[in-house]
Amino acid sequence: MRSKCPADASHTDPLTPTRRPLATRHRFIFLLNSAQRHLQQWMAQKQADAAARGDAIPTPAQAGVLFALAQSDGQAMGQLAQVLDLAPSAVSGLVQRMESLDWVARHADAHDGRTLRVWLSPAGRSHLPVLKQTTQRINAQLSAGFTEAELATVARWLEHVQRLDAPRHD
């Protein structure tokens, strides 16, 4: 006869953590939101520390623009929004702030004056070496203690989450 004590409940309750499907055992939404919030706070603190030292370093969003332009300079604003996975209005404000810092320049497209293209300025380009080192250091901290296979699985899962709103073709 089975005991009625809670310690033995896992043997009879079909909804106990060990018998539920893996996806329902983990609090993916909570963990993802919490991790993102902690990462943003941690990055903001790094940013504040640098500002306190008098360093004018780009924010993570600004770094994304600089990296994207370093890969393909002269992108149209819409292309940049797509590459950065941001709304065009967000990119417009971001680029405007960066232009006021002289890190980028906007110019009308030679073939279509309605299209603005964004170009990396020498001042913006000068941030790239430090940003690359910082990104490598942060990525090393984020991946410490995980195998390449585990990191590949995490990356695959995060990419899956990014595509949840994409139309399915089954």
trRosetta pair geometry for C-beta under 8 A, 3 or more apart (Angstrom, degrees):
i j d omega theta_ij theta_ji phi_ij phi_ji
2 8 6.1 171 -178 150 95 139
2 11 6.7 -153 -138 90 132 131
2 12 6.5 110 151 -50 164 130
3 7 7.6 -3 96 67 134 89
3 8 4.4 126 69 3 100 157
4 8 7.5 18 5 62 1 122
5 8 5.3 83 67 12 79 101
5 9 7.7 -113 107 -34 46 82
6 9 5.1 -24 -155 -14 47 123
8 11 5.6 -38 178 21 73 116
8 12 7.3 38 135 2 84 105
9 12 6.3 -80 -157 50 44 91
9 13 4.9 16 166 -8 88 125
9 16 6.4 152 120 -82 88 129
10 13 6.5 -56 -109 44 25 98
10 16 4.4 168 -123 163 69 168
10 17 7.8 -42 -119 45 109 73
10 18 5.7 43 -164 33 121 122
10 19 7.3 160 -170 -16 76 108
13 16 4.6 100 87 -38 106 98
13 19 7.4 169 98 38 64 137
14 19 5.7 -115 -157 119 45 138
15 19 7.2 -61 -51 77 4 106
15 20 6.0 36 -155 -72 49 107
16 19 5.2 64 60 21 84 102
16 20 7.0 -156 83 -21 34 90
17 20 6.0 -53 -137 24 29 110
17 25 5.1 91 -160 -131 83 99
18 25 8.0 67 -81 -109 25 134
20 24 4.6 -95 157 85 124 115
20 25 5.4 155 81 -63 109 82
21 24 5.1 77 65 14 83 102
21 25 7.3 -146 97 -16 41 89
22 25 5.6 -57 -151 26 35 115
22 26 7.0 10 163 -3 67 105
23 26 6.8 -68 -153 42 30 96
23 28 7.1 -27 -161 -22 74 133
26 31 6.8 -42 171 0 97 144
27 30 4.0 -13 145 40 116 119
27 31 5.5 127 90 -24 78 93
28 31 5.8 -61 -138 42 25 107
28 32 5.9 23 165 -18 66 111
29 32 6.0 -56 -143 38 24 108
29 33 6.2 18 160 -11 62 111
30 33 6.1 -64 -147 42 25 106
30 34 5.9 22 159 -17 65 114
31 34 5.8 -57 -139 41 26 110
31 35 6.0 27 161 -20 64 109
32 35 5.9 -54 -143 37 26 109
32 36 6.3 25 157 -18 62 109
32 161 7.2 177 -133 -137 155 165
33 36 5.8 -56 -146 37 29 111
33 37 6.3 29 156 -19 64 108
34 37 5.7 -56 -147 37 30 111
34 38 6.2 26 156 -16 66 108
35 38 5.8 -56 -145 40 30 109
35 39 6.1 31 156 -20 65 108
36 39 5.7 -54 -145 37 28 111
36 40 6.4 29 156 -18 63 106
37 40 5.9 -56 -149 37 28 110
37 41 6.4 26 154 -17 64 107
38 41 5.7 -55 -146 39 32 110
38 42 6.1 33 155 -21 66 108
39 42 5.7 -54 -145 37 29 112
39 43 6.2 27 156 -17 65 107
40 43 5.8 -55 -144 39 29 109
40 44 6.1 32 154 -22 65 107
41 44 5.6 -52 -144 36 30 113
41 45 6.4 33 153 -21 63 103
42 45 5.8 -53 -153 32 30 112
42 46 6.7 32 148 -18 63 102
43 46 5.5 -50 -151 34 36 114
43 47 6.4 40 148 -21 65 104
43 60 5.5 9 167 -44 148 129
43 138 7.8 36 -98 -130 95 144
44 47 5.4 -52 -149 36 34 116
44 48 6.3 36 151 -20 66 104
45 48 5.6 -50 -144 36 33 112
45 49 6.3 39 153 -22 64 103
46 49 5.7 -51 -149 33 30 114
46 50 6.5 29 152 -17 63 105
47 50 5.9 -57 -153 36 30 110
47 51 6.4 29 151 -18 65 107
47 57 6.9 -140 -131 78 70 107
47 59 6.2 23 -120 -113 144 69
47 60 8.0 -90 -63 -23 127 81
48 51 5.5 -53 -145 37 33 112
48 52 6.3 38 153 -24 65 103
49 52 5.7 -52 -150 32 30 113
49 53 6.8 25 151 -14 62 105
50 53 5.8 -59 -155 38 34 109
50 55 4.2 -71 178 70 89 120
50 57 4.8 -27 143 17 153 128
51 54 7.6 55 -178 -71 34 14
51 55 6.8 -93 -78 63 28 68
51 56 7.7 57 -110 -97 70 44
51 57 7.8 -114 -60 31 67 86
56 101 7.6 -180 165 -154 129 124
57 127 7.0 135 -142 -143 64 115
57 130 7.1 -107 -122 116 112 134
57 131 7.8 156 -165 -79 101 83
57 134 8.0 97 -170 -44 142 166
58 62 3.6 -135 -166 100 103 117
58 63 4.6 146 104 -60 123 70
58 65 8.0 -136 -166 50 141 96
58 66 6.1 -141 -37 -10 175 136
58 98 7.9 23 -123 -113 110 106
58 103 7.1 111 -86 -137 115 164
58 127 5.6 80 -12 171 115 157
58 131 6.6 -2 46 -90 119 126
59 62 4.6 93 47 10 74 103
59 63 6.9 -131 94 -7 37 87
60 63 5.5 -52 -145 34 31 115
60 64 6.6 40 153 -25 62 99
61 64 5.6 -47 -156 26 34 116
61 65 7.0 34 148 -16 62 99
61 84 7.7 66 -154 -168 76 134
61 86 7.8 77 -146 -80 109 149
61 94 5.7 -110 142 -129 120 133
62 65 5.6 -50 -156 33 39 112
62 66 6.5 37 149 -17 68 104
62 94 6.8 -166 -84 -172 65 100
62 97 7.7 -92 -89 97 114 111
62 98 5.7 155 -134 -88 102 114
62 103 7.1 39 -173 97 115 163
63 66 5.6 -54 -147 39 36 112
63 67 6.1 35 155 -18 69 105
63 127 7.7 -126 -109 136 76 126
63 131 5.0 171 -138 -146 110 129
63 135 7.4 167 164 -65 140 114
64 67 5.9 -55 -145 38 28 109
64 68 6.2 28 156 -20 64 108
64 84 5.2 98 142 -124 129 106
65 68 5.7 -57 -146 37 29 111
65 69 6.2 21 158 -13 65 109
65 80 6.8 31 -127 -167 84 122
65 84 6.9 -8 -76 -78 65 141
65 91 7.8 141 -96 -144 113 85
65 94 6.2 178 -52 138 140 121
65 95 6.7 173 -140 -87 149 74
65 98 6.2 -117 93 -48 154 166
65 104 6.8 -65 145 -50 126 147
65 118 7.5 -69 -170 141 109 150
66 69 6.0 -59 -145 42 28 106
66 70 6.2 33 154 -25 64 107
66 103 6.8 -63 -85 167 107 121
66 104 7.9 -136 -88 -61 68 106
66 120 6.7 92 -141 -120 65 112
66 124 5.5 -160 -115 177 103 100
66 125 7.8 173 -159 -89 103 35
66 127 5.9 -60 -149 81 165 119
66 128 6.2 -157 154 -81 118 81
66 131 6.4 125 91 9 137 174
67 70 5.5 -52 -146 33 31 114
67 71 6.6 30 154 -18 63 104
67 128 7.6 133 -88 -124 60 92
67 131 7.1 -138 -62 130 96 137
68 71 5.8 -57 -157 35 32 111
68 72 7.0 -42 167 46 65 85
68 75 6.7 -46 141 6 107 155
68 80 6.1 117 122 -135 147 80
68 83 4.9 119 -136 120 131 142
68 84 6.3 -69 -49 -60 153 92
69 72 7.0 -90 -138 74 30 48
69 73 5.1 54 -179 -107 79 62
69 74 7.8 110 -146 -4 88 36
69 75 6.5 -123 -100 10 71 108
69 80 7.8 4 -64 -110 85 115
69 104 6.8 -169 -56 -111 169 114
69 118 6.3 -94 -94 115 124 101
69 119 7.1 126 -159 -159 128 23
69 120 4.1 150 132 -55 129 105
69 124 7.3 7 78 133 143 139
70 73 7.3 29 -100 -63 17 87
70 120 6.3 77 -70 -73 59 163
70 125 7.2 129 -96 -120 96 77
70 128 5.7 113 -90 -112 147 138
72 75 5.6 75 108 -64 100 105
72 79 8.0 -87 105 142 132 135
73 119 5.7 48 178 -137 100 67
73 120 5.2 -88 -118 12 108 102
74 117 4.8 7 -170 169 68 128
74 118 7.2 172 -130 70 20 42
74 119 5.4 18 -80 -89 65 84
75 79 4.3 -127 -174 88 103 123
75 80 4.7 128 109 -59 128 87
75 83 7.1 -44 -161 0 163 141
75 117 6.5 163 84 -152 22 78
75 118 5.7 -19 63 49 76 93
76 79 4.6 95 56 4 80 104
76 80 7.0 -149 91 -6 42 87
76 109 6.8 -3 -98 -69 101 126
76 115 5.2 -42 -130 -176 117 114
76 116 7.0 114 -150 77 65 47
76 117 5.5 -51 -87 -96 51 70
76 118 7.8 110 -148 5 8 81
77 80 5.6 -56 -150 37 32 114
77 81 6.4 37 151 -23 65 103
77 88 6.4 75 137 -151 104 94
77 91 5.8 148 -172 114 85 125
77 92 6.4 38 -164 -82 137 75
77 95 6.8 -101 -118 2 98 160
77 106 7.8 21 -67 -129 107 118
77 115 7.6 -163 18 -165 90 69
77 116 5.2 37 -27 73 116 98
77 117 7.7 -130 -30 -97 67 25
77 118 6.5 99 -81 -29 64 110
78 81 5.6 -50 -149 32 33 114
78 82 6.5 31 153 -17 64 104
78 88 6.1 -17 -103 -104 64 118
78 115 7.9 -65 8 -138 109 99
79 82 5.7 -58 -153 37 33 111
79 83 6.2 31 153 -18 68 107
80 83 5.7 -52 -143 37 31 111
80 84 6.1 14 161 -3 66 113
80 91 5.3 141 105 -161 106 142
80 95 7.3 71 110 -65 160 128
80 118 5.9 22 -53 29 152 137
81 84 6.2 -68 -142 49 24 99
81 86 5.3 -107 -147 76 69 77
81 87 6.6 -43 -156 138 121 15
81 88 4.5 -43 -82 -87 163 59
81 90 7.4 119 -125 62 98 87
81 91 4.3 -114 -82 -13 84 148
82 85 7.4 22 -175 -74 30 43
84 91 6.5 141 53 -93 139 110
85 162 7.4 -62 -130 -152 153 118
86 90 4.4 -111 171 83 113 127
86 91 5.2 134 94 -53 122 89
86 94 7.5 15 133 -2 165 146
87 90 4.5 94 60 2 84 104
87 91 7.2 -157 91 -5 45 84
88 91 5.6 -56 -148 37 36 111
88 92 6.3 44 153 -27 68 103
89 92 5.5 -47 -148 29 34 117
89 93 6.8 29 156 -12 63 102
90 93 6.2 -58 -154 39 31 105
90 94 6.1 31 151 -20 66 112
91 94 5.4 -57 -142 41 33 114
91 95 5.9 30 160 -18 69 107
92 95 6.2 -57 -144 38 23 105
92 96 6.3 26 154 -22 60 109
93 96 5.5 -54 -146 35 31 115
93 97 6.5 29 156 -17 65 103
94 97 6.0 -57 -153 35 29 107
94 98 6.4 22 151 -14 64 110
95 98 5.5 -57 -145 41 34 111
95 99 6.1 40 153 -26 67 104
95 104 6.0 -78 -153 87 81 145
95 106 6.3 85 150 -64 125 119
95 118 5.5 -98 -137 -107 133 136
96 99 5.7 -51 -147 32 29 114
96 100 6.8 31 153 -19 61 102
97 100 5.8 -53 -155 32 34 111
97 101 6.9 26 149 -11 64 106
98 101 5.6 -58 -153 41 38 109
98 103 4.5 -78 -175 64 91 113
98 104 4.6 38 121 19 117 110
98 124 7.0 52 176 -100 112 124
99 102 7.4 37 -176 -82 37 29
99 103 7.4 -99 -77 50 25 68
99 104 5.5 -65 -78 78 68 81
99 105 6.4 101 -127 -107 95 36
99 106 6.0 -41 -90 -5 143 98
101 123 7.4 -152 135 120 79 134
102 121 5.6 -102 165 96 68 163
102 123 4.8 53 115 41 97 152
102 124 7.6 -147 124 -37 53 85
103 120 7.7 -40 159 -149 66 63
103 121 5.8 -176 178 42 17 109
103 123 5.5 -100 -96 101 52 97
103 124 3.4 99 -174 -84 71 96
103 127 7.0 -4 -134 1 117 135
104 118 5.3 -1 177 -174 130 99
104 119 6.4 148 -164 75 74 44
104 120 6.1 -46 -108 -106 76 37
104 121 5.8 -156 -95 -7 17 94
104 124 5.4 59 -57 -59 62 158
105 118 7.4 153 77 -156 39 53
105 119 4.9 -22 62 63 89 100
105 121 5.5 98 -22 -66 97 103
106 116 4.9 4 -173 -179 111 119
106 117 7.1 154 -152 76 60 38
106 118 5.6 -28 -96 -98 73 67
106 119 7.6 172 -86 17 24 78
107 116 7.1 147 74 -154 24 70
107 117 5.7 -26 66 61 77 89
107 119 6.5 13 9 -4 109 121
108 112 8.0 -136 175 100 86 48
108 113 4.7 8 179 -145 135 62
108 114 7.8 66 -147 1 101 11
108 115 7.0 104 -161 75 61 53
108 116 6.2 -52 -97 -100 46 60
108 117 7.6 55 157 15 9 84
109 112 4.6 8 83 59 129 73
109 113 6.7 -139 59 -80 73 21
109 114 7.7 -24 35 59 110 47
109 115 3.9 12 -4 80 133 105
109 116 7.1 -125 -27 -85 82 11
109 117 5.4 104 -81 -27 75 109
112 115 4.5 50 95 9 109 111
120 124 4.8 -133 -161 91 76 127
120 125 5.3 92 149 -62 117 89
121 124 4.7 97 50 8 74 102
121 125 6.9 -137 95 -5 38 88
122 125 5.5 -54 -143 38 32 113
122 126 6.4 43 154 -32 64 100
123 126 5.7 -46 -153 21 31 117
123 127 7.7 35 150 -22 56 96
124 127 6.1 -52 -169 21 40 111
124 128 7.9 56 141 -39 62 91
125 128 5.7 -29 -168 -6 49 120
126 129 7.8 -43 -178 18 42 97
127 130 6.1 -71 -166 50 54 104
127 131 5.4 52 144 -26 86 116
128 131 5.5 -61 -138 41 30 113
128 132 6.1 33 164 -24 68 104
129 132 5.9 -54 -149 32 28 111
129 133 6.6 25 155 -14 63 105
130 133 5.7 -55 -150 39 34 110
130 134 6.1 34 153 -20 68 108
131 134 5.6 -55 -143 39 30 112
131 135 6.1 32 157 -21 65 107
132 135 5.8 -53 -144 36 28 111
132 136 6.4 29 155 -19 62 106
133 136 5.8 -56 -150 36 30 111
133 137 6.3 29 153 -18 65 107
134 137 5.7 -56 -149 37 31 111
134 138 6.2 28 155 -16 66 107
135 138 5.8 -55 -144 39 30 109
135 139 6.1 30 157 -18 65 109
136 139 5.8 -55 -143 40 28 110
136 140 6.3 32 154 -23 63 105
137 140 5.7 -52 -150 32 30 113
137 141 6.7 28 151 -17 63 103
138 141 5.7 -54 -151 36 34 110
138 142 6.2 31 152 -17 67 108
139 142 5.6 -54 -142 40 33 112
139 143 6.0 12 163 -4 67 114
140 143 6.3 -69 -140 48 24 96
140 144 6.4 51 155 -57 62 91
141 144 5.8 -28 -150 -10 30 118
143 146 5.4 -97 -169 50 65 113
143 151 5.5 17 -137 -100 112 134
146 150 4.3 -125 -170 89 96 127
146 151 5.1 115 122 -55 126 88
146 154 7.4 -14 -172 -8 157 138
147 150 4.6 99 52 5 77 101
147 151 7.0 -145 93 -2 41 86
148 151 5.7 -57 -147 40 32 110
148 152 6.2 37 153 -24 65 105
149 152 5.6 -51 -147 33 31 114
149 153 6.6 32 153 -19 62 103
150 153 5.7 -55 -153 34 33 111
150 154 6.5 33 150 -18 66 104
151 154 5.5 -49 -146 36 36 112
151 155 6.2 37 154 -19 66 105
152 155 5.7 -53 -145 38 30 111
152 156 6.2 33 153 -21 64 106
153 156 5.6 -53 -145 36 31 112
153 157 6.3 31 155 -19 64 106
154 157 5.8 -57 -149 37 30 110
154 158 6.3 27 155 -17 65 107
155 158 5.8 -55 -145 38 30 109
155 159 6.3 30 155 -17 64 107
156 159 5.8 -56 -149 38 29 111
156 160 6.4 37 149 -24 63 105
157 160 5.4 -50 -151 32 33 117
157 161 6.6 35 150 -20 65 101
158 161 5.6 -48 -150 32 36 113
158 162 6.6 41 149 -22 63 101
159 162 5.4 -48 -150 31 36 116
159 163 6.6 24 154 -11 64 108
160 163 6.0 -68 -153 42 30 104
160 164 7.4 59 147 -58 62 80
161 164 5.9 -17 -161 -26 40 114
163 166 4.5 -39 -166 13 77 128
